[in-house]
Structures are given as C-alpha cells and as structure tokens.
C-alpha cells in the first residue's frame, strides 16, 4: 500500500513559478510517479511522469519546456517545478504512483494504482 500526500499549491500570478511536492509512504521501487491535474468542469489530464530511475520522463505538450518533474528516491518524493505559469494551468494537481511495465500508457490515469488527494494551484492573470 502506498499513500501519497501533495503540498506546495497556492495562488500565484501569471508568469510566476511554483514547486509542488508529493511525499510517498510505502514501497515505490520501480513505480512510475506522475502528476495529473483537473480543472473545474474538465476531465483529469496528464501533466508529467517519471520512471523510478528518472531516465525516462514524459510531459504533456501543454507543459513542455515550462514544467520539470523530478524524484528523490532516498526521500520517496516526487516534485513538479512549474515555471512561466499561465491562467490555464489552474487546477487541482494530484500525484499518482503505479507499476507500468514497458512504460506503456504512462499518460493514462487508469494505469496508476495510488493517488493523492491533490493540491490546488490557482494562476491569476
């Protein structure tokens, strides 16, 4: 069993930066860890994912070049550095973990077994 707790959300202005963190308790060895987000009235969407070794990282096109996912396996944490934030980045950001053989479907929420409750990010224009 893995429990995930996100932190670091808040209210910022467009162009600002924010760093989200997700602390995991339980075994995440060889698990992918990812960030998803859900804006009001919209479907949940993939943001970024990283393999256990962080040799593989994946990003949604909408955040490429602005967001960076990183992991600290010694601390069992995953972070999302978000730069050049836009109002359309406003959403609840959730951390997820799961074993994804062959890295197939890392951008699909159903591939992940464990989820955090989320942290709100609001970007004002």
Secondary structure as GFF3:
##gff-version 3
##sequence-region A 1 125
A	DSSP	beta_strand	3	7	.	.	.	ID=ss1
A	DSSP	beta_strand	10	13	.	.	.	ID=ss2
A	DSSP	beta_strand	18	25	.	.	.	ID=ss3
A	DSSP	beta_strand	32	38	.	.	.	ID=ss4
A	DSSP	beta_strand	45	50	.	.	.	ID=ss5
A	DSSP	beta_strand	57	59	.	.	.	ID=ss6
A	DSSP	beta_strand	67	72	.	.	.	ID=ss7
A	DSSP	beta_strand	77	82	.	.	.	ID=ss8
A	DSSP	three_ten_helix	87	89	.	.	.	ID=ss9
A	DSSP	beta_strand	91	98	.	.	.	ID=ss10
A	DSSP	three_ten_helix	101	103	.	.	.	ID=ss11
A	DSSP	three_ten_helix	109	111	.	.	.	ID=ss12
A	DSSP	beta_strand	114	115	.	.	.	ID=ss13
A	DSSP	beta_strand	119	124	.	.	.	ID=ss14
###
